[in-house]
Amino acid sequence: MLVQTTSHPMTMNQEGKTLFDGLGHSYHIKRTSKISRTWRCNRHAKPHFCRGIAFELMGAKSFSVKVPHTCPANLDVERKKQSSYPKNPTDLHFEWGPFERCIPDGYFRADVVIDTPRRYVRHLIFATDQQLHLLRKAKRWYGDGTFFICPTPFYRVFSIHAFIRHDNLDKQVPLVTVLMSGKRKKNYVAVFSSILELLTPLGEPRVEEFMMDFEAAKWQIKHY
């Protein structure tokens, strides 16, 4: 059986034994196995019983909502936490340093810059060691992109997924996430070249197929 879960663009932050999703919900650990962890919404007591469940792939720092929340988000807590975060940059010429403290150590992988007299574009690549390890072993990659959740000044969030075996099920999880500020062929060539450079020290990538939606610039890189 194949089960495809939707990984949400949540800014997960663990403090002690509590997990915050950046959307106003918090979780505690319900169950832990060798390869995964199940988190349960903290609002599970009556009269505000919530069945919200989040699933974590151990080592990959990949989270997906297994059971949607039925409780309202505690936005006051999130507003207080976000007040200490740096504001989104207004253009692409920003220093990365202040933002690095907001993400897990080792998650930020590459800052790909294409600087020409006519245009300045920048792409940020994110992945954990475990995610890169899983991506290198995967024989089929799935490319996906969205414009709706992309923070300014970037253009889109692009990600590469693969199916990972969990017990007797296969789950599709994101393994590389890229903030992109351009959509031309040379942008995708630069991004994919950087991703392959990240994978090569781990061994030759085993990918045989790459599935993605049709976009002329992306399809032109298939020969690279």
GUZAVO-986066 format. One record per residue (C-alpha): residue number from 0; z negated, y negated, x. Coordinates in steps of 0.1 Angstrom, whole numbers. Layout:
<rs>
+------+-------+-------+-------+
| resi |     w |     v |     u |
+------+-------+-------+-------+
|  NUM |     Z |     Y |     X |
...
+------+-------+-------+-------+
</rs>
This chain:
<rs>
+------+-------+-------+-------+
| resi |     w |     v |     u |
+------+-------+-------+-------+
|    0 |     0 |     0 |     0 |
|    1 |     8 |   -35 |    12 |
|    2 |   -15 |   -63 |     3 |
|    3 |    -5 |   -99 |    11 |
|    4 |   -33 |  -124 |    11 |
|    5 |   -28 |  -161 |    12 |
|    6 |   -45 |  -178 |    41 |
|    7 |   -57 |  -212 |    32 |
|    8 |   -55 |  -242 |    56 |
|    9 |   -93 |  -243 |    57 |
|   10 |  -112 |  -259 |    86 |
|   11 |  -137 |  -232 |    90 |
|   12 |  -169 |  -242 |   108 |
|   13 |  -197 |  -217 |   114 |
|   14 |  -232 |  -231 |   119 |
|   15 |  -257 |  -203 |   126 |
|   16 |  -252 |  -178 |    98 |
|   17 |  -236 |  -202 |    74 |
|   18 |  -198 |  -208 |    72 |
|   19 |  -183 |  -240 |    58 |
|   20 |  -147 |  -241 |    47 |
|   21 |  -141 |  -279 |    48 |
|   22 |  -134 |  -279 |    11 |
|   23 |  -170 |  -282 |    -1 |
|   24 |  -180 |  -245 |    -2 |
|   25 |  -204 |  -226 |    21 |
|   26 |  -207 |  -189 |    27 |
|   27 |  -232 |  -163 |    40 |
|   28 |  -223 |  -129 |    56 |
|   29 |  -220 |  -102 |    30 |
|   30 |  -206 |   -73 |    51 |
|   31 |  -195 |   -68 |    88 |
|   32 |  -173 |   -41 |   103 |
|   33 |  -158 |   -36 |   137 |
|   34 |  -127 |   -56 |   129 |
|   35 |  -135 |   -78 |    99 |
|   36 |  -163 |   -98 |    82 |
|   37 |  -167 |  -106 |    45 |
|   38 |  -183 |  -139 |    35 |
|   39 |  -198 |  -146 |     1 |
|   40 |  -202 |  -180 |   -16 |
|   41 |  -238 |  -193 |   -13 |
|   42 |  -238 |  -202 |   -50 |
|   43 |  -242 |  -166 |   -63 |
|   44 |  -275 |  -170 |   -81 |
|   45 |  -278 |  -176 |  -118 |
|   46 |  -270 |  -198 |  -137 |
|   47 |  -242 |  -209 |  -113 |
|   48 |  -230 |  -174 |  -103 |
|   49 |  -199 |  -177 |   -81 |
|   50 |  -178 |  -147 |   -70 |
|   51 |  -161 |  -166 |   -42 |
|   52 |  -153 |  -143 |   -13 |
|   53 |  -137 |  -151 |    21 |
|   54 |  -123 |  -125 |    45 |
|   55 |  -123 |  -130 |    83 |
|   56 |  -103 |  -110 |   108 |
|   57 |  -127 |  -106 |   138 |
|   58 |  -115 |  -123 |   170 |
|   59 |   -85 |  -139 |   153 |
|   60 |  -105 |  -166 |   135 |
|   61 |   -81 |  -160 |   106 |
|   62 |   -96 |  -166 |    71 |
|   63 |   -83 |  -159 |    37 |
|   64 |   -98 |  -163 |     2 |
|   65 |  -102 |  -128 |   -13 |
|   66 |  -118 |  -140 |   -45 |
|   67 |  -114 |  -176 |   -57 |
|   68 |  -144 |  -198 |   -63 |
|   69 |  -157 |  -205 |   -98 |
|   70 |  -183 |  -231 |   -86 |
|   71 |  -177 |  -268 |   -80 |
|   72 |  -174 |  -279 |   -44 |
|   73 |  -202 |  -298 |   -28 |
|   74 |  -181 |  -328 |   -17 |
|   75 |  -211 |  -349 |    -7 |
|   76 |  -219 |  -324 |    21 |
|   77 |  -183 |  -325 |    33 |
|   78 |  -181 |  -363 |    32 |
|   79 |  -212 |  -365 |    54 |
|   80 |  -198 |  -340 |    79 |
|   81 |  -163 |  -356 |    80 |
|   82 |  -178 |  -390 |    88 |
|   83 |  -185 |  -378 |   123 |
|   84 |  -149 |  -366 |   128 |
|   85 |  -122 |  -388 |   144 |
|   86 |   -97 |  -403 |   119 |
|   87 |   -61 |  -390 |   118 |
|   88 |   -39 |  -408 |   143 |
|   89 |   -14 |  -433 |   130 |
|   90 |    13 |  -423 |   154 |
|   91 |    22 |  -396 |   179 |
|   92 |    10 |  -415 |   210 |
|   93 |   -26 |  -404 |   207 |
|   94 |   -51 |  -388 |   231 |
|   95 |   -60 |  -353 |   222 |
|   96 |   -95 |  -353 |   237 |
|   97 |  -115 |  -367 |   207 |
|   98 |   -99 |  -340 |   184 |
|   99 |  -106 |  -310 |   206 |
|  100 |  -143 |  -310 |   198 |
|  101 |  -135 |  -304 |   161 |
|  102 |  -119 |  -270 |   167 |
|  103 |  -132 |  -237 |   183 |
|  104 |  -129 |  -235 |   221 |
|  105 |   -97 |  -220 |   233 |
|  106 |   -79 |  -224 |   199 |
|  107 |   -57 |  -253 |   211 |
|  108 |   -29 |  -239 |   233 |
|  109 |    -1 |  -263 |   240 |
|  110 |    10 |  -299 |   235 |
|  111 |    48 |  -298 |   235 |
|  112 |    64 |  -333 |   240 |
|  113 |   101 |  -342 |   238 |
|  114 |   105 |  -377 |   250 |
|  115 |   140 |  -393 |   249 |
|  116 |   152 |  -429 |   248 |
|  117 |   159 |  -425 |   211 |
|  118 |   130 |  -404 |   199 |
|  119 |    95 |  -392 |   208 |
|  120 |    84 |  -360 |   192 |
|  121 |    53 |  -339 |   197 |
|  122 |    42 |  -304 |   186 |
|  123 |     7 |  -289 |   188 |
|  124 |     3 |  -252 |   191 |
|  125 |   -29 |  -233 |   180 |
|  126 |   -40 |  -197 |   184 |
|  127 |   -69 |  -177 |   196 |
|  128 |   -67 |  -150 |   224 |
|  129 |   -70 |  -123 |   198 |
|  130 |   -42 |  -138 |   177 |
|  131 |   -19 |  -140 |   206 |
|  132 |   -27 |  -104 |   215 |
|  133 |   -19 |   -92 |   179 |
|  134 |    13 |  -113 |   178 |
|  135 |    25 |   -98 |   211 |
|  136 |    21 |   -63 |   197 |
|  137 |    37 |   -70 |   163 |
|  138 |    72 |   -57 |   158 |
|  139 |    80 |   -80 |   129 |
|  140 |    72 |  -117 |   127 |
|  141 |    72 |  -138 |    96 |
|  142 |    78 |  -176 |    98 |
|  143 |    65 |  -199 |    72 |
|  144 |    62 |  -237 |    69 |
|  145 |    47 |  -263 |    45 |
|  146 |    49 |  -300 |    42 |
|  147 |    22 |  -306 |    16 |
|  148 |    -9 |  -301 |    37 |
|  149 |     5 |  -316 |    69 |
|  150 |   -17 |  -344 |    83 |
|  151 |     0 |  -376 |    95 |
|  152 |    18 |  -384 |   117 |
|  153 |    32 |  -349 |   118 |
|  154 |    61 |  -336 |    97 |
|  155 |    51 |  -300 |    88 |
|  156 |    28 |  -271 |    95 |
|  157 |    47 |  -241 |   108 |
|  158 |    31 |  -207 |   113 |
|  159 |    40 |  -172 |   124 |
|  160 |    24 |  -143 |   106 |
|  161 |    23 |  -105 |   110 |
|  162 |     9 |   -76 |    91 |
|  163 |   -24 |   -63 |   105 |
|  164 |   -38 |   -29 |    96 |
|  165 |   -73 |   -30 |    80 |
|  166 |   -87 |     4 |    69 |
|  167 |   -59 |    19 |    49 |
|  168 |   -43 |   -15 |    40 |
|  169 |   -19 |   -39 |    57 |
|  170 |   -27 |   -75 |    55 |
|  171 |    -5 |  -104 |    65 |
|  172 |   -24 |  -130 |    85 |
|  173 |   -13 |  -161 |   104 |
|  174 |   -14 |  -157 |   142 |
|  175 |     1 |  -189 |   155 |
|  176 |    -1 |  -224 |   138 |
|  177 |    20 |  -253 |   149 |
|  178 |    18 |  -290 |   139 |
|  179 |    54 |  -302 |   142 |
|  180 |    67 |  -338 |   141 |
|  181 |   105 |  -329 |   142 |
|  182 |   128 |  -304 |   126 |
|  183 |   159 |  -303 |   148 |
|  184 |   171 |  -273 |   168 |
|  185 |   157 |  -286 |   201 |
|  186 |   122 |  -289 |   185 |
|  187 |   122 |  -253 |   175 |
|  188 |   136 |  -242 |   208 |
|  189 |   108 |  -261 |   226 |
|  190 |    81 |  -246 |   203 |
|  191 |    93 |  -210 |   205 |
|  192 |    98 |  -213 |   243 |
|  193 |    62 |  -224 |   246 |
|  194 |    49 |  -196 |   223 |
|  195 |    68 |  -170 |   244 |
|  196 |    53 |  -185 |   276 |
|  197 |    18 |  -180 |   260 |
|  198 |    26 |  -143 |   252 |
|  199 |    44 |  -133 |   284 |
|  200 |    12 |  -131 |   306 |
|  201 |    -1 |  -105 |   281 |
|  202 |    30 |   -84 |   285 |
|  203 |    65 |   -83 |   270 |
|  204 |    65 |   -92 |   233 |
|  205 |    74 |   -62 |   211 |
|  206 |    90 |   -82 |   183 |
|  207 |   122 |   -66 |   169 |
|  208 |   126 |   -87 |   137 |
|  209 |   118 |  -122 |   126 |
|  210 |   119 |  -131 |    89 |
|  211 |   118 |  -167 |    78 |
|  212 |   132 |  -190 |    51 |
|  213 |   167 |  -205 |    57 |
|  214 |   167 |  -237 |    76 |
|  215 |   198 |  -244 |    98 |
|  216 |   178 |  -256 |   128 |
|  217 |   155 |  -225 |   128 |
|  218 |   183 |  -200 |   124 |
|  219 |   202 |  -215 |   154 |
|  220 |   174 |  -204 |   178 |
|  221 |   178 |  -167 |   171 |
|  222 |   199 |  -163 |   202 |
|  223 |   173 |  -179 |   225 |
+------+-------+-------+-------+
</rs>
